Structures are given as structure tokens and as C-alpha cells.
Amino acid sequence: MHTLICGSIAYDTIMVFPGRFKEQILPEQLHILNVAFLVPDMRREFGGCAGNIAYSLNLLGGKPLIMATVGDDYQPYEYRLDKLQIAQTHIRKMAGTFTAQAFITTDLDDNQITAFHPGAMNHSHENHISVAKDVAIGIVSPDGRDGMLQHAREFHAAGIPFIFDPGQGLPMFNGEELRNFIRLADYLSVNDYEASVLQEKTGEKLESLAKDLRGLIVTRGAKGSQIFSGGRMVEIPCATPAAVVDPTGCGDAYRAGLLYGLANGMDWETTGRLASLIGALKIAHRGGQNHHFTRDEIAAQYKQNFKSTLW
């Protein structure tokens, strides 16, 4: 059985400005801002929530199916997924569009200026859950607004359990829309900041929201994560990373661990610890898809971090 991952496929172009924005931007001149930054260091990463989740889930030995919309410039990503042997059955090419992409410029103080072009992602509603076969579990991750709303309804109608992962798409929805997502979903996954926004928008505490779910997961960075399920809260410790290099894609790596654990009937303690470990392995590498591990390496790292066996 497969895991259906609805979300974005994107390119991330990351540039480093070897100076400080504050030295180039004059506050009194913001009304006529016209600034150019020389960025000698640039790299392009394969990204997008669906792509990142599928990458880590594939390394774990899961069976990811990506459902996404891409543009005319998709070919390099297509070649990559072919090499990784990740199915592209439900990746739809939208003629006359670009694949979603972010352009991120970072200065020496780690301040960032980001421009994001959604491109083909705005057509995500043209994909339908009903066309995917042999699906055991799914996830609705950040994507086009209409697509996220539609895919949640379609997962629920098909009786396929799914995680609602609003991520950076959270600001697109009002309180009632978020409450409806939660009524349709089986699981909800947010980070601690998103959890605060979610409570403010819905007017409900996490414990109250969790009553409508089989599991509500809150990631808290170096503080680990919390899982609310069945009227109890499970504390998940943070796995120790080999290095802290780049947090980009850590949430997606964590969700790959969640999906693997849920698809394979693991308990919450084991599922959360596995997810934590995948996130820690990712943070030691740049980008969302440059970490590597085998199942044997995961088992060894799991035992080292949590003093218990995984499989």
C-alpha cells in the first residue's frame, strides 16, 4: 500500500550576500527602495513539501506517491525522481507555467529576503484523490489553497486517513476553514509557532482540537515534540544531530517519519522518536534532500539516541 503525499514540488534558489542588509537599506529611504545585492554564492536545491517528504519516506523504505502540479521547467526534477525511483504517476504538468520556486537571499546575520512564485502549484485542485490506487494513508501539506481544501474533502470522502499539515499555508485559511480541516482529518501536524496561530484563529486550545483527531503533533525544534492522542500527551525527546547546518526541510523529514510509523502500525512513542531522528539527520545537511541513510543506519542511530530497538 502507498502513502499519498499532496503538496508542492519546488525549486529553491538560495543566495548568500556577504554583507548585512541593514548596512545597505537606509530606513529613511524605504519609500524609494531600489537596492541590488551582489551574491557570489548561489545554489539550487530540489524542494517543496511533497518532494521533501517523499524523499525521506523513500529512504525509510516507504512507498510514497506524490500528487502535485509542476511547470514546463520540471525536467531536472523529473530526472531526479526517476533516479530515486519515486513514482511520478500523479505529478501533473501544467503547460505555460513554471514549477513553484523560492528565491532566498541570506546575509551574514542570517536575515533573509524571500520571493516565492507559486506557478503551477495554483493548479493543484486539478488533481483528484480518487485517481490514486492502493493508498493506505495520506497527507495534505502546503499547496495551492483550492487544492488543499479539495484534497482534504476527497481524502475524507474516500475513507483514507490523512494528516493535515498546514505549514506555511496556514495564513491562507480562516478559523472556520481550519476547524473544518480538523473535522475532516485524522491527524494534525504543526510546529509550535503554527500551533499558537492555530489556537488564535480557531479560538480553541490544542487539547480541545485534539478531541476531534486521532493524533495532534506539535514539533518544538530542539525541545522535541508533543503528541496529543486519546486524552493524553506523549513527550517525544529530540534526537541529537551530528551538526546543525540547515533547518530547511526538517519539518518535512519529521513528517516522513510520522507517515512511516502510522502506515506501519507503530505506537506513538516509537513513531515520534523515529520522526525526531529523521529530522535530526536532515538538519546536518544543506537543503531538504541531501541527507542519506540506510535502514540499518536508522536502526543503529535510533538505539543510540533512545536506548531501544526500532525494528
N, C-alpha and C positions, 0 to 999 in steps of 0.2 A: 504493500500500500504506500501511497505517496503523501508528501506534505505539500500542500498548495500555498505558495508564497505570493500574495498580491502586494505589489508595491512598485517602487521606482527602480529603473535602470538608469544610471547616470555616469557621466564623466566628471571628475573633479580636477580642475586645473589649479595647482597650488603654487603660488609665487612668494618669494621672500624678499622683502625690501630691507636692505642692510642699513637701516636708519630707524628713525622714530617719527611716526605720523605727526605727533604733537609739535615737532620741530619744523614741519612743512606746512601745516594748516594753521593759519592765523585766525583766531576766534573772531576778531573784529571784521574779517573779510569773508565770513561764511556765506553771506548773501550773494557773493560773486565768486563762489568757489570754482577754481579751474586749476587742478593740480595733476601733475604727471609724476609717476614713480618709476625709477629705473630698477628693474627686478632681474638681476643676473642669474638668480637661482630659480628654476621652474621645473615642476614635474607634473605629469598627468597620471591620475590614478583611476582605476576602474572602481566605480562606487554605485550608489543608490541602495536603498534599504533592502530591496528584494535581492539584488545581486550579492550584497554582503552577507545576508542571512543564508542564502543558498550556498555560498562558497564555504562557510564554516560547517553547515549541516552536511554538505557533501564530504568534507574531511572526516566527519564523525561516522560516516557510513550510512547516513540517512538517504532518503530518496526525494530530493527537492524538485518540485515543478514550479517554475517561475511564471507568473501571469503579469505581464507588463506591456506597455506600448513604447516603441522606440522609433527613431527617425532615420533619415537617409544616411546618416553618418555612423550607423550601428556596426558596420563590418568588423572593425577591430575587436569590439566586444563579442561579436558573434564567433569570431575565430578563437577567442579566449575560452568561451564557454564550450566550444567544440573540443578543445584540447583537454578541458577539465571533465569532459563527458557529463555535463549538466544539461538536461533536456531543455529544449527551446520551443517545445510544441505550442505553448500558449503565449509566446512573445510575438506581438503583432507589430508589423512595420507600418508606420503612417507616412505615406508619401507626402513630400513637400514640407516636412518638419525636421527639426533637429532632435536628437536624443537629449533628454534633460541634462543640464550641466551647470556646475557651480564654478565660479571664478573667485578664488580666495587669495587675498594678499595679506601677508602677515609681517609685522615689523619686529624689531628686536625686543620689544616689550610684550610680545605675544598678543598685541592688539590685532584685530582682523577687520578687513573690509571685504564683504562678500556680495557678489551679484549672482543671482540664481535665475536661470531660464528654464521654465518647466517643459517647454516644447511639446513633444509627443505625449508626455505624461498627462496633459489636459484631455487626452482622448481615452483615458483608461476605462471609462464606462462602456467602451465598445467591446470590451472583453466580458465574458459571462462565465460564472462558476459552473453552470450546467454542462459546459462542453468538456470539462476535466473529468477524467475517469479514474476509478480506484484511488480515491482520496480519503485518507483516514482523519486528517486534521489540517487546519489552515491558519493563516494569519492575514489580517488586514493591516498593513503597515503604511507609512506615509506615501501618498499617491495623489492623483487628481481628486479634487473634492467630490465630484459626482461619482467617480469610480469607487471611492471609499464607502460612500453611502450605499451604493448599489450592491457592492460585493458583500457587505455585512448582511443586507437583506437576503441576498441569494444564498449565502452560507447557511443562514438560519432556516430558510425555506427548504433547503436540501437536507437538513438534519446533520450537517457536518460541523463538529465542534471547532471553534476558532478563537484565536487570540485577537483582541483589538489592541493595536499598538499605535496610538495617535502620533507620538513623536512630535516632530516639528510641524506636523499638520494640525496640531491642537488648536491654534488660533483661528482656524477656518470655521470652527463649529461653535454654536451657542450652547447654553446649558441644556436645553431640551433635546437638541440633537445628540449631545454627548450621553445624556441619560438613555436615549433610545438605542445608541450603540451598545451600551452596557446591558440593556434588556435583551438584545439580540445575541450578544457574545457569551461565550462560556468562560473566557479568561480576559483579563485586562492587564497590560504591562506598561508601566510608566516609570520615569526617573523621579527623584524627589522633588525637583522643581515643577515638573509636569503634574505631579500629584497635588501640589499646592494650587496650581492653576485650575485643575480639575475640580477640586473641592470648592474653590471660589465660584466657578462658573455654574456648578450644579447645585450649590448650596447644601451639599451633603458631605459628611465625614467619610473617610476611607472605610471605616468599619461598617457604615450603613451601605455604601456602594457595594461592598464585598458580599452582602447578603444575597444579591442577585446573580452572583458569579460562583463558578467552581473554584476560582482562584484569582486573587488580585496581587500582582507582583510589583513591588516598588524597589528600584535599584538606587543605591546611595553611594556610588563611587567607592572610595577606599573604606567606607563604613560597612560595606557588604550590601545585603538586600533583605527585604522582608516580604514574606508571603502570607497573605490573609486567606484562609480557607477553612470552611466548616466551623466557624466561630472561634478559631484560634489563630495565632500569629506565629509563624516559624521564622526564626532569625537565621539568616544564611551568612556565614563569615566570608570575608573577601579572600580569595586566593592570592598568594604572593607572586607578583610578576618578576621576571628576570631583570626587567628595566622598565622605566616609564618613559616612553618615547613619543607616543601619539595616541590620544584618546579617540581619534576619529574611527567610527565603526565599532567601538567597544559594546555599545548597546545592541547593535545588530548581532555581534558574536554571542552575547549573552542570550539573546532570543533564539539563536540556533540551538544552544544547549537546552533551553526550555522546551522547544519543539521536539527535540530528540527524546528528552525524558518523558514528555507527555505521550508521544507516539509509541514509546516502548514500555509504558506502564510503570515507570519508576515512581517512588514516593516523592513527596515534596522536598524532603531533606536532601535526597540524592540528586533530584532534578536541579534544585537551586545551587548545590555545590558544583555540579557539572557546568551549569551556565556561568557561574562565577569564574571557574577555571578557564573556560574558553575566552571570556572577556579579558582575563589576566594575560593569557598567551598572546592575544591580539595587541594589547597596549604596548608590548615590547617591540612592535614593528610599525613602520610608517604605513599610512593608508589603511583601507578596510579589508584588503585582500592579499596581503603579502606575508601573512603568518602561515606556518606549515606545521603539521603534526600527524603522527600515525595513531591508531587506536591503542597500540602498546605504549606509546609515549604518554597518551592521555591517562591511561590506567596508572602508570608509574607516577605521574605528576599528581593525580588525584590522591593516591595513597600517601605521597609525601606531604601534601597540604592538609589532608583531612583525616589521616591515620585510619583509613578504612578502604576496602576494596570497591571497585566500581563495577567490573564485570569479570 
